[in-house]
């Protein structure tokens, strides 16, 4: 029965991969088109990548996106790591489950609801303090940190649960202060989870559109919003080139994320094996 089902399962997986990645392959293919046609390939050329490099508005949007992604992932990583340590130290399981449920709300909530609610909050707060330009880089940074936090917490918490609780105590018995024990023992042990959360936050911030659209200001435009504005006109292959570069960047980040996780798990298993042998 299993042998008869094997060809069908392989066909099923092939069809899934085809539907998922065929549009991306077509997009990458036409980004090298010599003409401006988006339906007929007339020859191989890098003219659209060259045109993209001379588009100052797009380059500025890319710079803004990278600044926002680095800043939001950095803040979310620090806050998320501290929150994960605090949640892990809770003794009461009901309080811990309640805090986890509240923490996961930004991740489970629809993006359009999060974007609209945060926009209204920023506008109200701006009117209260009398600020003329309510929305801008600061509001987008707060919004991105908000939806990145749960991913950092969920990346760090499993590493904290794997950590032997007696290790920090042993470090303090040997003369370390609680803060020094955290940085010397706990932080290196959960470093793979922190790196994974930081990369995930960076990736999510890099390609977010819905929340950014509602919390952006007139003086700060990100790359996804720039792409959306380009779609209102005739679609040209320079947008294909831009999307190809974004896809390659995110793909490299995901590969790096998986490699980091695999190395961390391998190191942990090696340490456990050595401890078992001793």
Secondary structure, DSSP 4 states (H G I P E B T S, - for coil): -HHHHHHHHHHHHHHHHHHHHHHHHHHHHHTTBSSS-SS----B--HHHHHHHT-HHHHHHHHHHHHHHHHHHHHHHHHHHHHHHHHHT---HHHHHHHHHHHHHHHHS-HHHHHHHHHHHHHHHHHHHT-SS--SHHHHHHHHHHHHHHHHHHHHHHHHHHS-THHHHHHHHTT--HHHHIIIIIHHHTHHHHHHHHHHHHHHHHT--HHHHHH--TT---HHHHHHHHHTS---HHHHHHHHHHHHHHHHHHHHHHHHHHHHHHHHHHHHHHHHH-
